[in-house]
Amino acid sequence: MRATTEAVVGAVTGSLAAPRTVLLGRYVAAGCLQFTGRSTTLSQAAGRALADLLAPPTGTHPWQGWTFSAGWPTQRALVAQVSLFGDNGTAL
């Protein structure tokens, strides 16, 4: 059995112009963005494709001041499938 959920890209490692990994989050009932997990290192092609869709946060970011470890905090596997969609809902 496999559980799935939707998540948002809450942050990246590297830069917005050349992201190396994506940090994923989910909004919880309290309305705050809770860290869910991160991707493995993106290929250069995937990073370039994603960079065109990223923008810096407006206002205060909910994870401002946080630090993220380069290691994995758990032995449980997290598999993320990132799908990119344009404004009209068409997959990119």
Biopython code that builds the backbone (N, CA, C, O; Angstrom):
import numpy as np
from Bio.PDB.StructureBuilder import StructureBuilder

atoms = [
    (1, "MET", "N", (0.840, -1.171, 0.000)),
    (1, "MET", "CA", (0.000, 0.000, 0.000)),
    (1, "MET", "C", (0.890, 1.242, 0.000)),
    (1, "MET", "O", (1.932, 1.270, 0.656)),
    (2, "ARG", "N", (0.479, 2.245, -0.726)),
    (2, "ARG", "CA", (1.256, 3.471, -0.832)),
    (2, "ARG", "C", (0.361, 4.660, -0.550)),
    (2, "ARG", "O", (-0.682, 4.826, -1.182)),
    (3, "ALA", "N", (0.770, 5.487, 0.401)),
    (3, "ALA", "CA", (0.016, 6.695, 0.716)),
    (3, "ALA", "C", (0.576, 7.849, -0.100)),
    (3, "ALA", "O", (1.790, 7.968, -0.261)),
    (4, "THR", "N", (-0.295, 8.686, -0.608)),
    (4, "THR", "CA", (0.146, 9.848, -1.376)),
    (4, "THR", "C", (-0.472, 11.106, -0.791)),
    (4, "THR", "O", (-1.512, 11.061, -0.134)),
    (5, "THR", "N", (0.177, 12.213, -1.039)),
    (5, "THR", "CA", (-0.326, 13.504, -0.605)),
    (5, "THR", "C", (0.253, 14.573, -1.505)),
    (5, "THR", "O", (1.247, 14.339, -2.193)),
    (6, "GLU", "N", (-0.349, 15.721, -1.506)),
    (6, "GLU", "CA", (0.200, 16.846, -2.251)),
    (6, "GLU", "C", (1.060, 17.667, -1.316)),
    (6, "GLU", "O", (0.788, 17.750, -0.118)),
    (7, "ALA", "N", (2.090, 18.268, -1.860)),
    (7, "ALA", "CA", (2.985, 19.113, -1.083)),
    (7, "ALA", "C", (3.368, 20.315, -1.933)),
    (7, "ALA", "O", (3.203, 20.305, -3.153)),
    (8, "VAL", "N", (3.876, 21.334, -1.286)),
    (8, "VAL", "CA", (4.350, 22.519, -1.994)),
    (8, "VAL", "C", (5.856, 22.619, -1.821)),
    (8, "VAL", "O", (6.414, 22.149, -0.829)),
    (9, "VAL", "N", (6.503, 23.234, -2.794)),
    (9, "VAL", "CA", (7.923, 23.523, -2.660)),
    (9, "VAL", "C", (8.017, 24.738, -1.752)),
    (9, "VAL", "O", (7.664, 25.851, -2.142)),
    (10, "GLY", "N", (8.498, 24.509, -0.536)),
    (10, "GLY", "CA", (8.592, 25.584, 0.444)),
    (10, "GLY", "C", (9.933, 26.289, 0.406)),
    (10, "GLY", "O", (10.043, 27.438, 0.832)),
    (11, "ALA", "N", (10.956, 25.612, -0.101)),
    (11, "ALA", "CA", (12.294, 26.190, -0.163)),
    (11, "ALA", "C", (13.144, 25.298, -1.067)),
    (11, "ALA", "O", (12.731, 24.205, -1.453)),
    (12, "VAL", "N", (14.324, 25.783, -1.390)),
    (12, "VAL", "CA", (15.293, 24.997, -2.153)),
    (12, "VAL", "C", (16.646, 25.131, -1.490)),
    (12, "VAL", "O", (16.911, 26.100, -0.779)),
    (13, "THR", "N", (17.499, 24.148, -1.728)),
    (13, "THR", "CA", (18.910, 24.331, -1.411)),
    (13, "THR", "C", (19.570, 24.785, -2.694)),
    (13, "THR", "O", (19.043, 24.556, -3.782)),
    (14, "GLY", "N", (20.708, 25.423, -2.576)),
    (14, "GLY", "CA", (21.308, 26.060, -3.740)),
    (14, "GLY", "C", (20.688, 27.439, -3.873)),
    (14, "GLY", "O", (20.482, 28.129, -2.874)),
    (15, "SER", "N", (20.397, 27.836, -5.068)),
    (15, "SER", "CA", (19.787, 29.147, -5.293)),
    (15, "SER", "C", (18.514, 28.971, -6.114)),
    (15, "SER", "O", (18.272, 27.904, -6.678)),
    (16, "LEU", "N", (17.708, 30.019, -6.177)),
    (16, "LEU", "CA", (16.502, 29.938, -7.007)),
    (16, "LEU", "C", (16.862, 29.775, -8.475)),
    (16, "LEU", "O", (16.102, 29.175, -9.236)),
    (17, "ALA", "N", (18.011, 30.301, -8.883)),
    (17, "ALA", "CA", (18.444, 30.195, -10.275)),
    (17, "ALA", "C", (19.021, 28.815, -10.598)),
    (17, "ALA", "O", (19.029, 28.399, -11.757)),
    (18, "ALA", "N", (19.506, 28.105, -9.570)),
    (18, "ALA", "CA", (20.099, 26.783, -9.770)),
    (18, "ALA", "C", (19.804, 25.904, -8.556)),
    (18, "ALA", "O", (20.715, 25.597, -7.787)),
    (19, "PRO", "N", (18.547, 25.495, -8.373)),
    (19, "PRO", "CA", (18.202, 24.683, -7.201)),
    (19, "PRO", "C", (18.873, 23.313, -7.245)),
    (19, "PRO", "O", (18.979, 22.690, -8.302)),
    (20, "ARG", "N", (19.325, 22.858, -6.074)),
    (20, "ARG", "CA", (19.962, 21.536, -5.971)),
    (20, "ARG", "C", (18.990, 20.497, -5.419)),
    (20, "ARG", "O", (18.969, 19.356, -5.881)),
    (21, "THR", "N", (18.182, 20.893, -4.427)),
    (21, "THR", "CA", (17.132, 20.035, -3.894)),
    (21, "THR", "C", (15.917, 20.903, -3.597)),
    (21, "THR", "O", (16.034, 22.121, -3.458)),
    (22, "VAL", "N", (14.756, 20.275, -3.500)),
    (22, "VAL", "CA", (13.557, 21.004, -3.087)),
    (22, "VAL", "C", (13.157, 20.521, -1.704)),
    (22, "VAL", "O", (13.221, 19.330, -1.398)),
    (23, "LEU", "N", (12.741, 21.476, -0.871)),
    (23, "LEU", "CA", (12.250, 21.175, 0.464)),
    (23, "LEU", "C", (10.735, 21.290, 0.401)),
    (23, "LEU", "O", (10.197, 22.333, 0.028)),
    (24, "LEU", "N", (10.058, 20.221, 0.763)),
    (24, "LEU", "CA", (8.621, 20.140, 0.597)),
    (24, "LEU", "C", (7.885, 20.367, 1.910)),
    (24, "LEU", "O", (8.377, 20.014, 2.982)),
    (25, "GLY", "N", (6.705, 20.959, 1.811)),
    (25, "GLY", "CA", (5.889, 21.196, 2.981)),
    (25, "GLY", "C", (4.423, 20.976, 2.676)),
    (25, "GLY", "O", (4.004, 20.937, 1.519)),
    (26, "ARG", "N", (3.657, 20.833, 3.742)),
    (26, "ARG", "CA", (2.203, 20.695, 3.639)),
    (26, "ARG", "C", (1.582, 21.647, 4.641)),
    (26, "ARG", "O", (2.093, 21.824, 5.746)),
    (27, "TYR", "N", (0.485, 22.252, 4.249)),
    (27, "TYR", "CA", (-0.248, 23.100, 5.179)),
    (27, "TYR", "C", (-1.048, 22.204, 6.114)),
    (27, "TYR", "O", (-1.776, 21.320, 5.664)),
    (28, "VAL", "N", (-0.913, 22.435, 7.414)),
    (28, "VAL", "CA", (-1.648, 21.660, 8.421)),
    (28, "VAL", "C", (-2.870, 22.450, 8.868)),
    (28, "VAL", "O", (-3.037, 23.613, 8.501)),
    (29, "ALA", "N", (-3.725, 21.808, 9.665)),
    (29, "ALA", "CA", (-4.991, 22.410, 10.077)),
    (29, "ALA", "C", (-4.815, 23.797, 10.694)),
    (29, "ALA", "O", (-5.683, 24.654, 10.529)),
    (30, "ALA", "N", (-3.714, 24.031, 11.398)),
    (30, "ALA", "CA", (-3.477, 25.333, 12.027)),
    (30, "ALA", "C", (-3.124, 26.408, 11.002)),
    (30, "ALA", "O", (-3.006, 27.583, 11.349)),
    (31, "GLY", "N", (-2.956, 26.007, 9.733)),
    (31, "GLY", "CA", (-2.663, 26.967, 8.679)),
    (31, "GLY", "C", (-1.191, 27.239, 8.457)),
    (31, "GLY", "O", (-0.833, 28.075, 7.627)),
    (32, "CYS", "N", (-0.322, 26.540, 9.195)),
    (32, "CYS", "CA", (1.108, 26.774, 9.009)),
    (32, "CYS", "C", (1.691, 25.726, 8.053)),
    (32, "CYS", "O", (1.171, 24.618, 7.924)),
    (33, "LEU", "N", (2.770, 26.106, 7.399)),
    (33, "LEU", "CA", (3.444, 25.223, 6.445)),
    (33, "LEU", "C", (4.408, 24.331, 7.210)),
    (33, "LEU", "O", (5.415, 24.807, 7.736)),
    (34, "GLN", "N", (4.106, 23.045, 7.274)),
    (34, "GLN", "CA", (4.918, 22.090, 8.012)),
    (34, "GLN", "C", (5.881, 21.391, 7.068)),
    (34, "GLN", "O", (5.471, 20.904, 6.014)),
    (35, "PHE", "N", (7.164, 21.335, 7.433)),
    (35, "PHE", "CA", (8.173, 20.644, 6.637)),
    (35, "PHE", "C", (7.807, 19.170, 6.535)),
    (35, "PHE", "O", (7.484, 18.529, 7.535)),
    (36, "THR", "N", (7.861, 18.636, 5.307)),
    (36, "THR", "CA", (7.495, 17.244, 5.059)),
    (36, "THR", "C", (8.698, 16.401, 4.659)),
    (36, "THR", "O", (8.818, 15.259, 5.102)),
    (37, "GLY", "N", (9.581, 16.932, 3.841)),
    (37, "GLY", "CA", (10.734, 16.181, 3.373)),
    (37, "GLY", "C", (11.445, 16.939, 2.275)),
    (37, "GLY", "O", (11.092, 18.074, 1.956)),
    (38, "ARG", "N", (12.448, 16.304, 1.703)),
    (38, "ARG", "CA", (13.191, 16.940, 0.623)),
    (38, "ARG", "C", (13.493, 15.929, -0.459)),
    (38, "ARG", "O", (13.446, 14.719, -0.238)),
    (39, "SER", "N", (13.801, 16.443, -1.623)),
    (39, "SER", "CA", (14.135, 15.577, -2.755)),
    (39, "SER", "C", (15.593, 15.157, -2.666)),
    (39, "SER", "O", (16.357, 15.668, -1.847)),
    (40, "THR", "N", (15.955, 14.232, -3.511)),
    (40, "THR", "CA", (17.364, 13.952, -3.725)),
    (40, "THR", "C", (17.921, 15.085, -4.582)),
    (40, "THR", "O", (17.172, 15.968, -5.001)),
    (41, "THR", "N", (19.199, 15.070, -4.840)),
    (41, "THR", "CA", (19.818, 16.105, -5.653)),
    (41, "THR", "C", (19.223, 16.093, -7.055)),
    (41, "THR", "O", (19.137, 15.050, -7.703)),
    (42, "LEU", "N", (18.813, 17.275, -7.510)),
    (42, "LEU", "CA", (18.225, 17.413, -8.845)),
    (42, "LEU", "C", (19.319, 17.383, -9.912)),
    (42, "LEU", "O", (20.436, 17.845, -9.682)),
    (43, "SER", "N", (18.991, 16.847, -11.056)),
    (43, "SER", "CA", (19.919, 16.939, -12.185)),
    (43, "SER", "C", (19.985, 18.405, -12.620)),
    (43, "SER", "O", (19.106, 19.193, -12.271)),
    (44, "GLN", "N", (21.003, 18.770, -13.363)),
    (44, "GLN", "CA", (21.101, 20.151, -13.845)),
    (44, "GLN", "C", (19.900, 20.510, -14.715)),
    (44, "GLN", "O", (19.379, 21.622, -14.629)),
    (45, "ALA", "N", (19.466, 19.582, -15.543)),
    (45, "ALA", "CA", (18.314, 19.848, -16.420)),
    (45, "ALA", "C", (17.046, 20.060, -15.599)),
    (45, "ALA", "O", (16.278, 20.979, -15.883)),
    (46, "ALA", "N", (16.816, 19.227, -14.591)),
    (46, "ALA", "CA", (15.633, 19.384, -13.745)),
    (46, "ALA", "C", (15.710, 20.690, -12.959)),
    (46, "ALA", "O", (14.702, 21.378, -12.803)),
    (47, "GLY", "N", (16.888, 21.033, -12.468)),
    (47, "GLY", "CA", (17.063, 22.288, -11.737)),
    (47, "GLY", "C", (16.774, 23.493, -12.613)),
    (47, "GLY", "O", (16.124, 24.439, -12.169)),
    (48, "ARG", "N", (17.251, 23.470, -13.860)),
    (48, "ARG", "CA", (16.987, 24.581, -14.790)),
    (48, "ARG", "C", (15.506, 24.697, -15.094)),
    (48, "ARG", "O", (14.967, 25.803, -15.137)),
    (49, "ALA", "N", (14.838, 23.563, -15.306)),
    (49, "ALA", "CA", (13.402, 23.587, -15.601)),
    (49, "ALA", "C", (12.616, 24.124, -14.409)),
    (49, "ALA", "O", (11.674, 24.897, -14.585)),
    (50, "LEU", "N", (12.992, 23.726, -13.217)),
    (50, "LEU", "CA", (12.307, 24.184, -12.020)),
    (50, "LEU", "C", (12.598, 25.659, -11.736)),
    (50, "LEU", "O", (11.718, 26.383, -11.271)),
    (51, "ALA", "N", (13.809, 26.101, -12.007)),
    (51, "ALA", "CA", (14.201, 27.486, -11.717)),
    (51, "ALA", "C", (13.296, 28.492, -12.409)),
    (51, "ALA", "O", (13.022, 29.560, -11.862)),
    (52, "ASP", "N", (12.833, 28.162, -13.601)),
    (52, "ASP", "CA", (11.952, 29.077, -14.335)),
    (52, "ASP", "C", (10.603, 29.276, -13.640)),
    (52, "ASP", "O", (9.899, 30.246, -13.922)),
    (53, "LEU", "N", (10.243, 28.369, -12.737)),
    (53, "LEU", "CA", (8.944, 28.422, -12.073)),
    (53, "LEU", "C", (9.013, 28.931, -10.639)),
    (53, "LEU", "O", (7.980, 29.120, -9.996)),
    (54, "LEU", "N", (10.214, 29.153, -10.137)),
    (54, "LEU", "CA", (10.389, 29.565, -8.741)),
    (54, "LEU", "C", (10.420, 31.078, -8.604)),
    (54, "LEU", "O", (10.852, 31.791, -9.509)),
    (55, "ALA", "N", (9.961, 31.546, -7.472)),
    (55, "ALA", "CA", (10.005, 32.978, -7.154)),
    (55, "ALA", "C", (10.307, 33.108, -5.665)),
    (55, "ALA", "O", (9.916, 32.245, -4.878)),
    (56, "PRO", "N", (10.994, 34.168, -5.273)),
    (56, "PRO", "CA", (11.255, 34.353, -3.848)),
    (56, "PRO", "C", (9.955, 34.599, -3.099)),
    (56, "PRO", "O", (8.987, 35.096, -3.674)),
    (57, "PRO", "N", (9.932, 34.253, -1.817)),
    (57, "PRO", "CA", (8.698, 34.476, -1.044)),
    (57, "PRO", "C", (8.410, 35.962, -0.892)),
    (57, "PRO", "O", (9.325, 36.786, -0.881)),
    (58, "THR", "N", (7.161, 36.286, -0.777)),
    (58, "THR", "CA", (6.771, 37.660, -0.474)),
    (58, "THR", "C", (6.443, 37.709, 1.013)),
    (58, "THR", "O", (5.784, 36.806, 1.530)),
    (59, "GLY", "N", (6.881, 38.722, 1.685)),
    (59, "GLY", "CA", (6.651, 38.807, 3.123)),
    (59, "GLY", "C", (7.571, 37.861, 3.874)),
    (59, "GLY", "O", (8.614, 37.450, 3.365)),
    (60, "THR", "N", (7.175, 37.527, 5.080)),
    (60, "THR", "CA", (7.972, 36.637, 5.922)),
    (60, "THR", "C", (7.704, 35.190, 5.549)),
    (60, "THR", "O", (6.550, 34.769, 5.466)),
    (61, "HIS", "N", (8.760, 34.433, 5.327)),
    (61, "HIS", "CA", (8.625, 33.021, 4.987)),
    (61, "HIS", "C", (8.420, 32.226, 6.274)),
    (61, "HIS", "O", (9.071, 32.512, 7.279)),
    (62, "PRO", "N", (7.522, 31.225, 6.262)),
    (62, "PRO", "CA", (7.253, 30.469, 7.495)),
    (62, "PRO", "C", (8.456, 29.679, 8.015)),
    (62, "PRO", "O", (8.467, 29.286, 9.182)),
    (63, "TRP", "N", (9.444, 29.445, 7.196)),
    (63, "TRP", "CA", (10.624, 28.692, 7.635)),
    (63, "TRP", "C", (11.834, 29.597, 7.816)),
    (63, "TRP", "O", (12.954, 29.104, 7.945)),
    (64, "GLN", "N", (11.633, 30.896, 7.829)),
    (64, "GLN", "CA", (12.749, 31.839, 7.963)),
    (64, "GLN", "C", (13.537, 31.533, 9.230)),
    (64, "GLN", "O", (12.964, 31.371, 10.307)),
    (65, "GLY", "N", (14.855, 31.457, 9.088)),
    (65, "GLY", "CA", (15.725, 31.179, 10.224)),
    (65, "GLY", "C", (15.963, 29.693, 10.485)),
    (65, "GLY", "O", (16.803, 29.343, 11.314)),
    (66, "TRP", "N", (15.253, 28.834, 9.806)),
    (66, "TRP", "CA", (15.452, 27.399, 9.982)),
    (66, "TRP", "C", (16.742, 26.975, 9.291)),
    (66, "TRP", "O", (17.180, 27.622, 8.340)),
    (67, "THR", "N", (17.342, 25.909, 9.759)),
    (67, "THR", "CA", (18.454, 25.277, 9.060)),
    (67, "THR", "C", (18.039, 23.838, 8.774)),
    (67, "THR", "O", (17.333, 23.213, 9.565)),
    (68, "PHE", "N", (18.479, 23.335, 7.658)),
    (68, "PHE", "CA", (18.133, 21.983, 7.252)),
    (68, "PHE", "C", (19.403, 21.162, 7.121)),
    (68, "PHE", "O", (20.384, 21.607, 6.524)),
    (69, "SER", "N", (19.379, 19.974, 7.677)),
    (69, "SER", "CA", (20.521, 19.076, 7.633)),
    (69, "SER", "C", (20.675, 18.500, 6.234)),
    (69, "SER", "O", (19.692, 18.284, 5.525)),
    (70, "ALA", "N", (21.919, 18.255, 5.849)),
    (70, "ALA", "CA", (22.166, 17.603, 4.565)),
    (70, "ALA", "C", (21.871, 16.112, 4.652)),
    (70, "ALA", "O", (21.716, 15.453, 3.624)),
    (71, "GLY", "N", (21.790, 15.574, 5.858)),
    (71, "GLY", "CA", (21.516, 14.153, 6.044)),
    (71, "GLY", "C", (20.028, 13.876, 6.111)),
    (71, "GLY", "O", (19.209, 14.790, 6.201)),
    (72, "TRP", "N", (19.706, 12.631, 6.065)),
    (72, "TRP", "CA", (18.307, 12.203, 6.176)),
    (72, "TRP", "C", (18.037, 11.894, 7.632)),
    (72, "TRP", "O", (18.779, 11.118, 8.234)),
    (73, "PRO", "N", (16.995, 12.478, 8.226)),
    (73, "PRO", "CA", (16.736, 12.264, 9.645)),
    (73, "PRO", "C", (16.036, 10.947, 9.966)),
    (73, "PRO", "O", (15.835, 10.643, 11.141)),
    (74, "THR", "N", (15.668, 10.175, 8.985)),
    (74, "THR", "CA", (14.915, 8.954, 9.246)),
    (74, "THR", "C", (15.350, 7.859, 8.291)),
    (74, "THR", "O", (15.900, 8.132, 7.224)),
    (75, "GLN", "N", (15.106, 6.643, 8.675)),
    (75, "GLN", "CA", (15.381, 5.504, 7.797)),
    (75, "GLN", "C", (14.194, 5.227, 6.886)),
    (75, "GLN", "O", (14.316, 4.466, 5.927)),
    (76, "ARG", "N", (13.031, 5.843, 7.179)),
    (76, "ARG", "CA", (11.839, 5.649, 6.363)),
    (76, "ARG", "C", (12.022, 6.365, 5.027)),
    (76, "ARG", "O", (12.430, 7.526, 5.000)),
    (77, "ALA", "N", (11.734, 5.711, 3.963)),
    (77, "ALA", "CA", (11.912, 6.307, 2.638)),
    (77, "ALA", "C", (10.792, 7.295, 2.339)),
    (77, "ALA", "O", (9.626, 7.025, 2.627)),
    (78, "LEU", "N", (11.141, 8.414, 1.774)),
    (78, "LEU", "CA", (10.176, 9.395, 1.292)),
    (78, "LEU", "C", (10.369, 9.499, -0.210)),
    (78, "LEU", "O", (11.451, 9.854, -0.676)),
    (79, "VAL", "N", (9.349, 9.200, -0.955)),
    (79, "VAL", "CA", (9.416, 9.281, -2.403)),
    (79, "VAL", "C", (8.567, 10.462, -2.836)),
    (79, "VAL", "O", (7.377, 10.523, -2.526)),
    (80, "ALA", "N", (9.167, 11.391, -3.543)),
    (80, "ALA", "CA", (8.440, 12.582, -3.991)),
    (80, "ALA", "C", (8.363, 12.583, -5.506)),
    (80, "ALA", "O", (9.367, 12.406, -6.197)),
    (81, "GLN", "N", (7.180, 12.782, -5.997)),
    (81, "GLN", "CA", (6.982, 12.963, -7.426)),
    (81, "GLN", "C", (6.576, 14.406, -7.616)),
    (81, "GLN", "O", (5.507, 14.824, -7.170)),
    (82, "VAL", "N", (7.422, 15.163, -8.273)),
    (82, "VAL", "CA", (7.157, 16.581, -8.478)),
    (82, "VAL", "C", (6.606, 16.759, -9.881)),
    (82, "VAL", "O", (7.261, 16.423, -10.868)),
    (83, "SER", "N", (5.407, 17.286, -9.958)),
    (83, "SER", "CA", (4.770, 17.560, -11.239)),
    (83, "SER", "C", (4.641, 19.064, -11.395)),
    (83, "SER", "O", (4.194, 19.756, -10.481)),
    (84, "LEU", "N", (5.029, 19.557, -12.536)),
    (84, "LEU", "CA", (4.974, 20.987, -12.790)),
    (84, "LEU", "C", (3.811, 21.289, -13.731)),
    (84, "LEU", "O", (3.655, 20.653, -14.773)),
    (85, "PHE", "N", (3.000, 22.272, -13.342)),
    (85, "PHE", "CA", (1.852, 22.634, -14.138)),
    (85, "PHE", "C", (1.880, 24.135, -14.446)),
    (85, "PHE", "O", (2.248, 24.948, -13.598)),
    (86, "GLY", "N", (1.496, 24.475, -15.638)),
    (86, "GLY", "CA", (1.384, 25.864, -16.031)),
    (86, "GLY", "C", (0.098, 26.490, -15.495)),
    (86, "GLY", "O", (-0.719, 25.818, -14.865)),
    (87, "ASP", "N", (-0.067, 27.768, -15.751)),
    (87, "ASP", "CA", (-1.246, 28.492, -15.267)),
    (87, "ASP", "C", (-2.562, 27.912, -15.758)),
    (87, "ASP", "O", (-3.594, 28.044, -15.099)),
    (88, "ASN", "N", (-2.522, 27.270, -16.917)),
    (88, "ASN", "CA", (-3.757, 26.713, -17.478)),
    (88, "ASN", "C", (-3.996, 25.256, -17.038)),
    (88, "ASN", "O", (-4.925, 24.606, -17.518)),
    (89, "GLY", "N", (-3.156, 24.750, -16.125)),
    (89, "GLY", "CA", (-3.324, 23.402, -15.614)),
    (89, "GLY", "C", (-2.684, 22.327, -16.457)),
    (89, "GLY", "O", (-2.809, 21.143, -16.143)),
    (90, "THR", "N", (-1.996, 22.711, -17.529)),
    (90, "THR", "CA", (-1.333, 21.760, -18.401)),
    (90, "THR", "C", (0.036, 21.391, -17.837)),
    (90, "THR", "O", (0.793, 22.263, -17.411)),
    (91, "ALA", "N", (0.347, 20.111, -17.837)),
    (91, "ALA", "CA", (1.649, 19.669, -17.347)),
    (91, "ALA", "C", (2.753, 20.220, -18.232)),
    (91, "ALA", "O", (2.621, 20.284, -19.454)),
    (92, "LEU", "N", (3.851, 20.619, -17.584)),
    (92, "LEU", "CA", (4.994, 21.161, -18.327)),
    (92, "LEU", "C", (6.005, 20.058, -18.584)),
    (92, "LEU", "O", (7.044, 20.304, -19.196)),
]
sb = StructureBuilder()
sb.init_structure("model")
sb.init_model(0)
sb.init_chain("A")
sb.init_seg("    ")
for serial, (resi, resn, name, xyz) in enumerate(atoms, 1):
    if name == "N":
        sb.init_residue(resn, " ", resi, " ")
    sb.init_atom(name, np.array(xyz, "f"), 0.0, 1.0, " ", f" {name:<3s}", serial, name[0])
structure = sb.get_structure()
